[in-house]
Amino acid sequence: MNKKKNTPAYAAELRALAEARLEDKSSRSASKGHGTAEESQRLVHELQVHQIELELQNEELQKARAELEAGLKRYSDLYDFAPMGYLTLDNDGAIQKVNLTGARLLGMERSRLVGVRFGRFVAPEGLPTFNALIEQVSQSQARQVCDVAICPEKSAPFWVHLEAVASVNGSVAVVFSDVTERKQTEKIRQESEARLHEAGEALREADRNKNQFLAVLSHELRNPLAPITNSLFILDRAVPGGEQARRAQAVIGRQVGQLARLVDDLLDVTRISSNKLKLQRKRLDLNQLVLHVVADHRPQFEKNEVHIEHCPAPKPVFVDGDWNRLTQVVGNLLQNAAKFTGPGGDMRVSVSTDSETKWAVVRVADTGVGMAPEMLARLFEPFAQADTTLDRSKGGLGLGLTLAKGLVDLHGGTITAHSAGVGRGAEFVVRLALAPEETVSGEPVRPRTAAPGGRRRVLIIEDNIDAADSLREALQFSEHEVEVAYTGPAGIAKARACKPEVVLCDIGLPGMDGFEVARTFRADNALKGTRLVALSGYALPEDLQRAQEAGFDQHLAKPPSMESLEEVLVSTSSQW
């Protein structure tokens, strides 16, 4: 079909032509009284052709309309059911149009949203960001994006990503989608990165503490070794039993005791940190316990020229605790005060009760060097030291207060430290639960060491020749009959020959270790009744457990005191 004939102008032109011809025909008919048949037929034919053309145009228009309506429906479906919310906002931020997804995200019916300000749904903390986005879109006409939290009408808040752009009519088109999961992932990632950073810092701090501790440990172990070495040199040259020899022996005794305390502190910290330290709880009077501890430490305060004041409670203060471990707590606090209180200073120890909270309270206060706030914050951490000078005149591994806190925690109590600042003294406060009055049957007796006495046949199995021979000579001073073997097999053979009542056996023997020796003893009918005592530097909780499982009756950590050895020997039935 000719494109020109499809146009409205052509249709109007055709109609005008038809009307002109009708008028012309009418005129001729009027003048002549008749018209030609040919002209009438031609006009009818043209009119019929034009009618057909109009019908074809109408069909095409109907088809185009159907296609347009189908396209509009597809667009409407895409708009309404798109996975993102679509909004059109006027200049005041009110909603002019919204798709179904947007209405669902906002928690309201679409009809109710028209005219409502979109800012109503933005969380208060996100409103400045949203308002700034709308203002930037209006000014720059460029696309702007942001993330804000949305608070729907009937559901929990969630995060959306907004994209806004200006429309030609001055309105603002907004696309928004739920990005809560992405935000949560980002938050988890940020938290993980923060935890990783903290862990890295903690690891670096732990490494610094480890290096510092190893340096301190080396210093503290070497300090006692120097006077011991000097004293041994003196003993080689001094008159036996003379004043020089006695002083040298006293120095060796003190320094060996210091070494033993260092090792004990390390072991106790390990046991507490691994939750393997067991308390031997009994009802005890804190007044009596503190009295004994103060008496034990008074010579140290007198030597340092520090005046110590003891203020007991007016009546017994009973708690359910481990006498030895609480003695260790109070002793560590007194030693700490003695270190950091100079000559002429004062120290006060008091015991009281708090009837309101049902706590027993022990306070140790001094007028010493005090502490800075940053030191107070990490005072009870392992290896924390107030004395960081190279000469380390105060000494110690920095474990005393850590041990005190760990032991008090095991008792269910608390320990706190207070100081007004550097140079203004310090106070430590220990709080323990009072024992119920109805369960108190009387004042406990302070544990005492059994008096030595009675000869025993003893076999020492030890591969360190100096340790074995010196221990033999020490026990022989108490008139015990002592044999020595330097290997496991030799010890078993000697035991079968001399039938000892007590065997002191090292664990770390070459070849056949102490555990295997114990198992051999228990499997031998002639030896299985012998009292076996593990004497070893392996003294962690798992070492004690292994020793018990192997058949040892008891475990003593090296170096044992002669008093503890005598306790073991005296408690063994004599076969003399």
C-alpha positions as CSV (number, residue, x, y, z in Angstrom):
1,M,0.0,0.0,0.0
2,N,1.3,3.4,-0.9
3,K,2.6,5.1,2.2
4,K,1.1,8.4,1.1
5,K,-2.4,7.0,0.9
6,N,-2.1,5.9,4.6
7,T,-1.7,9.5,5.7
8,P,-4.6,11.6,7.1
9,A,-3.7,14.4,4.7
10,Y,-4.4,12.1,1.7
11,A,-7.7,11.0,3.2
12,A,-8.8,14.6,3.6
13,E,-7.7,15.4,0.1
14,L,-9.6,12.4,-1.3
15,R,-12.8,13.5,0.6
16,A,-12.5,17.0,-0.7
17,L,-12.1,15.7,-4.2
18,A,-15.1,13.5,-3.9
19,E,-17.2,16.4,-2.5
20,A,-16.1,18.7,-5.4
21,R,-17.0,16.1,-7.9
22,L,-20.5,15.6,-6.4
23,E,-21.0,19.4,-6.5
24,D,-19.8,19.5,-10.1
25,K,-22.1,16.7,-11.0
26,S,-25.0,18.4,-9.3
27,S,-24.2,21.6,-11.3
28,R,-24.0,19.9,-14.6
29,S,-27.1,17.9,-13.9
30,A,-28.9,21.1,-13.1
31,S,-27.7,22.8,-16.3
32,K,-28.0,19.8,-18.6
33,G,-30.5,17.8,-16.8
34,H,-28.5,14.6,-17.0
35,G,-24.9,13.3,-16.2
36,T,-22.7,10.7,-17.7
37,A,-22.8,7.2,-16.3
38,E,-19.1,6.9,-16.6
39,E,-18.4,9.8,-14.2
40,S,-20.7,8.3,-11.6
41,Q,-19.2,4.9,-11.8
42,R,-15.7,6.3,-11.5
43,L,-16.6,8.2,-8.4
44,V,-18.2,5.2,-6.8
45,H,-15.2,3.1,-7.6
46,E,-12.8,5.6,-6.0
47,L,-15.0,5.8,-2.9
48,Q,-15.0,2.1,-2.6
49,V,-11.2,1.9,-3.0
50,H,-10.9,4.6,-0.3
51,Q,-13.2,2.6,2.0
52,I,-11.1,-0.5,1.7
53,E,-7.9,1.6,2.4
54,L,-9.5,3.0,5.6
55,E,-10.5,-0.5,6.7
56,L,-6.9,-1.7,6.2
57,Q,-5.6,1.4,8.1
58,N,-7.9,0.6,10.9
59,E,-6.7,-3.0,11.1
60,E,-3.1,-1.8,11.3
61,L,-4.0,0.7,14.0
62,Q,-5.8,-2.1,16.0
63,K,-2.7,-4.3,15.7
64,A,-0.3,-1.5,16.7
65,R,-2.6,-0.7,19.7
66,A,-2.5,-4.4,20.8
67,E,1.2,-4.5,20.5
68,L,1.5,-1.3,22.5
69,E,-0.8,-2.6,25.2
70,A,1.2,-5.9,25.4
71,G,4.5,-3.9,25.7
72,L,3.0,-1.7,28.4
73,K,1.9,-4.8,30.3
74,R,5.4,-6.3,30.0
75,Y,6.9,-3.1,31.2
76,S,4.4,-2.9,34.1
77,D,5.2,-6.5,35.1
78,L,9.0,-5.9,34.9
79,Y,8.5,-2.7,37.0
80,D,6.3,-4.2,39.6
81,F,8.0,-7.6,40.0
82,A,11.6,-6.6,39.6
83,P,13.9,-7.9,42.4
84,M,14.7,-4.3,43.3
85,G,12.4,-1.5,44.6
86,Y,11.7,1.4,42.3
87,L,10.5,4.8,43.6
88,T,9.7,8.2,42.1
89,L,10.0,11.1,44.6
90,D,8.9,14.6,44.2
91,N,11.0,17.6,45.2
92,D,9.9,17.3,48.8
93,G,10.9,13.6,49.0
94,A,7.3,12.3,48.9
95,I,6.6,9.1,47.0
96,Q,4.8,9.6,43.7
97,K,5.1,6.1,42.4
98,V,6.4,2.8,43.7
99,N,6.6,-0.8,42.4
100,L,5.3,-3.8,44.3
101,T,8.8,-4.9,45.4
102,G,9.4,-1.4,46.9
103,A,6.1,-1.6,48.7
104,R,6.9,-5.0,50.1
105,L,10.3,-3.9,51.3
106,L,8.8,-0.9,53.0
107,G,6.1,-3.0,54.5
108,M,3.0,-1.1,53.3
109,E,0.4,-1.3,50.6
110,R,1.3,0.6,47.4
111,S,-1.8,2.7,47.5
112,R,-0.9,3.9,51.1
113,L,2.6,4.8,50.2
114,V,1.7,7.5,47.6
115,G,2.4,10.9,49.2
116,V,4.4,9.5,52.1
117,R,7.9,10.9,52.6
118,F,10.5,8.2,52.0
119,G,12.6,9.7,54.8
120,R,10.0,8.3,57.2
121,F,11.4,4.8,56.6
122,V,15.1,5.7,56.9
123,A,16.7,5.0,60.3
124,P,17.4,8.2,62.3
125,E,21.2,7.7,62.0
126,G,20.9,7.3,58.2
127,L,18.7,10.4,57.6
128,P,21.7,12.9,57.1
129,T,23.2,10.5,54.5
130,F,19.9,10.1,52.7
131,N,19.1,13.9,52.7
132,A,22.6,14.7,51.4
133,L,22.1,12.1,48.6
134,I,18.8,13.8,47.5
135,E,20.4,17.2,47.6
136,Q,23.4,16.1,45.5
137,V,21.1,14.6,42.9
138,S,19.1,17.8,42.6
139,Q,22.2,20.0,42.3
140,S,24.4,17.8,40.1
141,Q,21.8,15.9,38.1
142,A,24.3,13.0,38.4
143,R,23.6,9.5,39.7
144,Q,24.3,9.2,43.5
145,V,24.6,6.1,45.7
146,C,24.6,5.4,49.4
147,D,23.8,2.6,52.0
148,V,21.2,3.3,54.7
149,A,19.2,1.3,57.2
150,I,15.5,1.1,56.5
151,C,12.8,0.6,59.2
152,P,9.7,-1.0,57.7
153,E,6.3,-0.5,59.3
154,K,5.9,-4.0,60.6
155,S,9.3,-5.8,60.4
156,A,12.9,-5.6,61.6
157,P,15.3,-2.9,60.2
158,F,17.5,-3.9,57.3
159,W,20.1,-2.3,55.1
160,V,19.5,-1.1,51.5
161,H,21.7,0.2,48.8
162,L,20.2,3.3,47.2
163,E,20.8,4.6,43.7
164,A,19.2,7.9,42.8
165,V,19.1,10.0,39.6
166,A,17.2,13.1,38.5
167,S,14.3,12.8,36.0
168,V,13.4,15.3,33.3
169,N,10.3,16.5,35.1
170,G,12.3,17.4,38.2
171,S,11.4,14.3,40.2
172,V,14.0,11.8,41.5
173,A,14.0,8.2,40.5
174,V,15.3,5.8,43.2
175,V,16.3,2.2,42.9
176,F,17.0,0.3,46.2
177,S,17.8,-3.3,47.1
178,D,18.2,-5.3,50.3
179,V,22.0,-5.6,51.1
180,T,21.6,-6.8,54.7
181,E,23.5,-10.0,54.0
182,R,26.3,-8.1,52.4
183,K,26.5,-5.8,55.3
184,Q,26.5,-8.7,57.8
185,T,29.3,-10.3,55.8
186,E,31.3,-7.0,55.8
187,K,30.7,-6.7,59.5
188,I,31.9,-10.2,60.1
189,R,34.9,-9.6,57.9
190,Q,35.7,-6.4,59.8
191,E,35.3,-8.0,63.1
192,S,37.5,-10.9,62.0
193,E,40.1,-8.5,60.8
194,A,39.9,-6.7,64.1
195,R,40.2,-9.9,66.1
196,L,43.1,-10.9,63.8
197,H,44.8,-7.6,64.5
198,E,44.2,-8.0,68.3
199,A,45.5,-11.6,68.2
200,G,48.6,-10.4,66.3
201,E,49.2,-7.7,68.8
202,A,48.6,-10.2,71.7
203,L,51.1,-12.5,70.0
204,R,53.7,-9.8,69.6
205,E,53.1,-8.8,73.2
206,A,53.4,-12.4,74.3
207,D,56.6,-12.7,72.4
208,R,58.0,-9.5,74.0
209,N,56.9,-10.8,77.4
210,K,58.6,-14.2,76.6
211,N,61.9,-12.5,75.7
212,Q,61.7,-10.3,78.7
213,F,60.9,-13.3,80.9
214,L,63.8,-15.4,79.5
215,A,66.2,-12.5,80.2
216,V,64.8,-12.1,83.7
217,L,64.9,-15.8,84.3
218,S,68.5,-16.0,83.2
219,H,69.4,-13.0,85.5
220,E,67.5,-14.5,88.5
221,L,69.1,-18.0,88.1
222,R,72.6,-16.6,87.7
223,N,72.3,-14.4,90.8
224,P,72.2,-17.3,93.3
225,L,74.8,-19.2,91.4
226,A,77.4,-16.5,91.9
227,P,77.4,-16.6,95.7
228,I,77.1,-20.4,95.7
229,T,80.3,-20.5,93.5
230,N,82.1,-18.0,95.8
231,S,81.0,-19.9,98.9
232,L,82.3,-23.2,97.5
233,F,85.6,-21.5,96.8
234,I,85.7,-20.3,100.4
235,L,84.8,-23.8,101.8
236,D,87.7,-25.3,99.9
237,R,90.1,-23.0,101.7
238,A,88.5,-22.1,105.0
239,V,89.2,-23.9,108.3
240,P,86.5,-26.7,108.6
241,G,83.9,-25.6,111.2
242,G,85.4,-22.0,111.3
243,E,83.5,-18.7,111.0
244,Q,84.2,-18.4,107.3
245,A,83.0,-21.9,106.6
246,R,79.8,-21.3,108.6
247,R,79.1,-18.1,106.7
248,A,79.7,-19.8,103.3
249,Q,77.4,-22.6,104.3
250,A,74.7,-20.1,105.3
251,V,75.0,-18.3,101.9
252,I,74.7,-21.6,100.0
253,G,71.6,-22.5,102.0
254,R,69.9,-19.2,101.4
255,Q,70.7,-19.2,97.7
256,V,69.7,-22.8,97.1
257,G,66.4,-21.9,98.8
258,Q,66.0,-19.0,96.4
259,L,66.6,-21.2,93.4
260,A,64.0,-23.7,94.7
261,R,61.4,-20.9,95.2
262,L,61.9,-19.7,91.6
263,V,61.3,-23.2,90.3
264,D,58.3,-23.7,92.5
265,D,56.8,-20.4,91.3
266,L,57.2,-21.5,87.7
267,L,55.5,-24.9,88.4
268,D,52.7,-23.3,90.4
269,V,51.9,-20.9,87.6
270,T,51.8,-23.8,85.1
271,R,49.5,-25.8,87.3
272,I,47.1,-22.8,87.8
273,S,47.0,-21.9,84.1
274,S,46.2,-25.5,83.2
275,N,43.7,-25.8,86.0
276,K,45.5,-28.7,87.5
277,L,46.3,-27.3,91.0
278,K,44.2,-28.9,93.6
279,L,43.4,-27.3,97.0
280,Q,43.5,-29.1,100.3
281,R,40.7,-27.2,101.9
282,K,40.1,-27.2,105.7
283,R,38.4,-24.8,108.1
284,L,41.1,-22.4,109.3
285,D,41.5,-19.2,111.2
286,L,42.9,-16.3,109.1
287,N,44.0,-14.6,112.3
288,Q,46.3,-17.5,113.1
289,L,47.5,-17.9,109.5
290,V,48.5,-14.3,109.1
291,L,50.1,-14.3,112.6
292,H,52.4,-17.2,111.5
293,V,53.2,-15.6,108.1
294,V,54.1,-12.3,109.7
295,A,56.3,-14.0,112.2
296,D,58.1,-15.9,109.4
297,H,58.7,-12.7,107.4
298,R,59.5,-10.3,110.3
299,P,63.3,-10.8,110.0
300,Q,63.2,-9.7,106.4
301,F,61.4,-6.5,107.3
302,E,63.9,-5.9,110.2
303,K,66.7,-6.4,107.8
304,N,65.2,-3.8,105.4
305,E,64.5,-1.5,108.3
306,V,60.8,-1.5,107.6
307,H,58.4,-1.3,110.5
308,I,55.6,-3.9,110.3
309,E,52.3,-3.5,112.2
310,H,50.0,-6.5,112.6
311,C,46.3,-5.8,113.3
312,P,44.3,-9.1,113.8
313,A,40.5,-9.2,114.0
314,P,39.1,-9.1,117.6
315,K,37.9,-12.7,117.2
316,P,38.7,-15.8,115.0
317,V,38.0,-15.4,111.3
318,F,37.2,-18.8,109.8
319,V,37.3,-19.6,106.1
320,D,37.3,-22.8,104.1
321,G,40.8,-22.8,102.5
322,D,44.1,-24.4,101.9
323,W,46.5,-23.4,104.7
324,N,49.7,-23.8,102.7
325,R,48.3,-22.0,99.6
326,L,46.8,-19.1,101.6
327,T,50.1,-18.8,103.5
328,Q,51.7,-18.5,100.0
329,V,49.3,-15.7,99.1
330,V,49.9,-13.6,102.2
331,G,53.7,-14.4,102.1
332,N,53.9,-13.2,98.5
333,L,52.1,-9.9,99.4
334,L,54.5,-9.4,102.3
335,Q,57.6,-10.1,100.2
336,N,56.3,-7.7,97.6
337,A,55.8,-5.0,100.3
338,A,59.3,-5.7,101.6
339,K,60.8,-5.2,98.2
340,F,59.3,-1.9,97.4
341,T,59.3,-0.2,100.8
342,G,62.6,1.5,101.6
343,P,64.3,1.9,104.9
344,G,62.2,3.8,107.5
345,G,59.0,2.8,105.7
346,D,55.9,1.3,107.3
347,M,53.8,-1.7,106.4
348,R,50.5,-2.7,107.9
349,V,48.8,-6.2,107.8
350,S,45.2,-6.4,109.0
351,V,42.4,-9.0,109.2
352,S,38.8,-8.1,109.4
353,T,35.3,-9.2,108.4
354,D,32.6,-7.6,106.4
355,S,29.3,-8.7,108.0
356,E,27.2,-7.3,105.1
357,T,29.0,-9.2,102.3
358,K,30.1,-12.2,104.5
359,W,33.7,-11.8,103.4
360,A,36.9,-12.2,105.4
361,V,39.3,-9.4,104.4
362,V,43.1,-9.3,104.6
363,R,44.8,-6.0,103.8
364,V,48.5,-5.4,103.2
365,A,49.4,-1.7,102.9
366,D,52.8,-0.1,102.7
367,T,54.3,3.4,102.3
368,G,56.6,2.3,99.5
369,V,57.2,3.4,95.9
370,G,53.6,3.0,94.8
371,M,52.5,2.4,91.3
372,A,51.5,4.3,88.2
373,P,48.0,3.7,86.8
374,E,49.3,1.8,83.7
375,M,51.1,-0.5,86.1
376,L,48.0,-1.2,88.1
377,A,46.2,-2.2,84.9
378,R,48.5,-5.2,84.3
379,L,49.8,-5.8,87.8
380,F,48.5,-9.4,88.1
381,E,49.6,-10.5,84.6
382,P,52.4,-13.1,84.4
383,F,55.9,-11.5,84.4
384,A,54.6,-8.0,85.0
385,Q,57.3,-6.1,86.9
386,A,57.4,-2.7,88.5
387,D,61.2,-2.9,88.6
388,T,62.6,-2.6,85.1
389,T,66.1,-1.4,85.9
390,L,69.1,-3.3,84.5
391,D,70.4,-4.0,88.0
392,R,67.1,-5.5,89.0
393,S,67.7,-4.7,92.7
394,K,64.2,-5.8,93.6
395,G,64.7,-9.3,92.0
396,G,62.1,-11.9,91.3
397,L,60.4,-13.3,88.2
398,G,57.3,-11.1,88.4
399,L,55.2,-14.2,89.3
400,G,54.4,-13.5,92.9
401,L,51.3,-11.4,92.4
402,T,50.2,-13.6,89.5
403,L,50.4,-16.7,91.8
404,A,48.5,-14.8,94.6
405,K,45.7,-13.9,92.2
406,G,45.5,-17.4,90.8
407,L,45.4,-19.0,94.3
408,V,42.8,-16.5,95.5
409,D,40.6,-17.1,92.4
410,L,40.8,-20.9,93.1
411,H,39.4,-20.2,96.6
412,G,36.5,-18.2,95.0
413,G,37.8,-14.9,96.4
414,T,39.1,-11.7,95.0
415,I,42.4,-9.7,95.2
416,T,42.7,-6.1,94.3
417,A,45.5,-3.5,94.3
418,H,45.2,0.3,95.0
419,S,47.8,3.1,94.8
420,A,47.5,6.8,94.9
421,G,50.4,7.0,92.5
422,V,54.2,6.7,92.2
423,G,55.9,7.4,95.6
424,R,52.6,7.2,97.5
425,G,52.5,3.5,98.7
426,A,50.2,0.7,97.7
427,E,47.5,-1.5,99.3
428,F,46.5,-5.1,98.4
429,V,43.1,-6.4,99.6
430,V,42.2,-10.1,99.6
431,R,38.6,-11.1,100.2
432,L,37.5,-14.7,101.0
433,A,34.1,-16.1,101.8
434,L,33.6,-16.7,105.5
435,A,32.9,-20.3,106.6
436,P,29.4,-20.9,107.8
437,E,29.3,-20.6,111.6
438,E,27.4,-23.9,112.1
439,T,30.1,-25.9,110.3
440,V,33.0,-24.6,112.5
441,S,34.1,-27.3,115.0
442,G,37.1,-25.5,116.4
443,E,40.3,-23.8,115.5
444,P,42.5,-25.8,113.1
445,V,46.0,-26.7,114.0
446,R,48.8,-25.3,111.7
447,P,50.4,-28.1,109.7
448,R,53.6,-29.2,111.3
449,T,56.5,-31.2,109.8
450,A,56.9,-34.6,111.3
451,A,60.0,-34.9,113.5
452,P,62.7,-37.0,111.9
453,G,63.6,-40.3,113.6
454,G,64.2,-44.0,112.9
455,R,66.7,-45.7,110.7
456,R,65.6,-47.0,107.2
457,R,67.3,-49.0,104.4
458,V,67.3,-46.6,101.4
459,L,68.2,-47.2,97.8
460,I,69.0,-44.2,95.6
461,I,68.7,-44.7,91.8
462,E,70.1,-41.6,90.1
463,D,72.3,-41.2,87.0
464,N,73.7,-37.8,88.2
465,I,76.7,-39.1,90.3
466,D,77.1,-35.8,92.3
467,A,73.4,-35.7,93.1
468,A,73.3,-39.4,94.1
469,D,76.5,-39.4,96.3
470,S,75.7,-36.1,98.0
471,L,72.1,-37.3,98.8
472,R,73.6,-40.6,100.2
473,E,76.0,-38.7,102.5
474,A,73.1,-36.3,103.6
475,L,70.9,-39.3,104.6
476,Q,73.8,-41.1,106.3
477,F,74.0,-38.2,108.7
478,S,70.6,-39.3,110.0
479,E,72.0,-42.8,110.3
480,H,70.1,-44.3,107.5
481,E,71.6,-47.3,105.6
482,V,71.9,-46.0,102.0
483,E,72.9,-47.7,98.8
484,V,73.3,-46.0,95.4
485,A,72.8,-47.2,91.8
486,Y,73.5,-45.0,88.8
487,T,71.2,-46.9,86.2
488,G,67.8,-48.6,86.3
489,P,69.0,-52.2,85.8
490,A,71.7,-51.7,88.4
491,G,69.1,-50.4,90.8
492,I,66.8,-53.4,90.3
493,A,69.7,-55.8,90.9
494,K,70.9,-53.9,94.0
495,A,67.3,-53.9,95.4
496,R,67.1,-57.6,95.0
497,A,70.3,-57.9,97.0
498,C,69.8,-55.4,99.8
499,K,66.0,-55.4,100.1
500,P,65.5,-51.6,100.7
501,E,62.5,-50.2,102.6
502,V,62.4,-47.0,100.5
503,V,63.6,-46.4,96.9
504,L,64.3,-42.8,95.8
505,C,64.3,-43.1,92.0
506,D,65.0,-40.5,89.4
507,I,62.6,-40.4,86.4
508,G,64.9,-39.3,83.6
509,L,67.3,-42.3,83.7
510,P,69.2,-43.3,80.5
511,G,68.0,-46.5,78.9
512,M,65.5,-47.8,81.4
513,D,63.7,-44.8,82.7
514,G,62.2,-44.4,86.2
515,F,58.7,-45.4,85.0
516,E,60.0,-48.7,83.7
517,V,61.9,-49.2,87.0
518,A,58.7,-48.7,89.0
519,R,56.7,-51.2,86.8
520,T,59.5,-53.8,87.2
521,F,59.4,-53.4,91.0
522,R,55.6,-53.8,91.0
523,A,55.8,-56.9,88.8
524,D,58.4,-58.6,91.1
525,N,56.9,-60.5,94.0
526,A,60.1,-59.9,96.1
527,L,60.1,-56.1,95.5
528,K,56.5,-55.1,94.9
529,G,56.0,-54.2,98.6
530,T,58.9,-51.6,98.5
531,R,57.9,-48.0,99.0
532,L,58.8,-46.2,95.7
533,V,59.4,-42.4,95.7
534,A,59.9,-40.6,92.4
535,L,62.6,-38.0,92.8
536,S,62.6,-35.9,89.7
537,G,62.8,-32.5,88.1
538,Y,59.8,-33.5,86.0
539,A,57.1,-32.2,88.4
540,L,54.2,-31.0,86.2
541,P,50.7,-32.4,87.0
542,E,50.9,-34.9,84.1
543,D,54.3,-36.1,85.4
544,L,52.8,-36.8,88.8
545,Q,49.9,-38.7,87.1
546,R,52.3,-40.8,85.1
547,A,54.4,-41.6,88.2
548,Q,51.3,-42.8,90.0
549,E,50.2,-44.9,87.1
550,A,53.7,-46.5,86.8
551,G,53.5,-47.6,90.5
552,F,55.2,-44.9,92.5
553,D,53.8,-44.2,96.0
554,Q,54.9,-40.6,96.1
555,H,56.5,-37.9,94.0
556,L,59.0,-35.3,95.2
557,A,60.3,-32.5,93.0
558,K,64.0,-31.8,92.8
559,P,65.6,-30.5,94.9
560,P,63.7,-31.9,97.9
561,S,64.2,-30.5,101.3
562,M,65.7,-32.8,103.9
563,E,62.6,-32.3,106.0
564,S,60.4,-33.7,103.2
565,L,62.7,-36.7,102.7
566,E,62.7,-37.4,106.5
567,E,58.9,-37.2,106.4
568,V,58.8,-39.9,103.7
569,L,61.3,-42.1,105.5
570,V,59.7,-41.8,108.9
571,S,56.2,-42.5,107.5
572,T,57.6,-45.8,106.0
573,S,57.2,-48.9,108.2
574,S,60.5,-50.0,109.6
575,Q,61.7,-53.6,108.9
576,W,64.6,-53.4,111.4
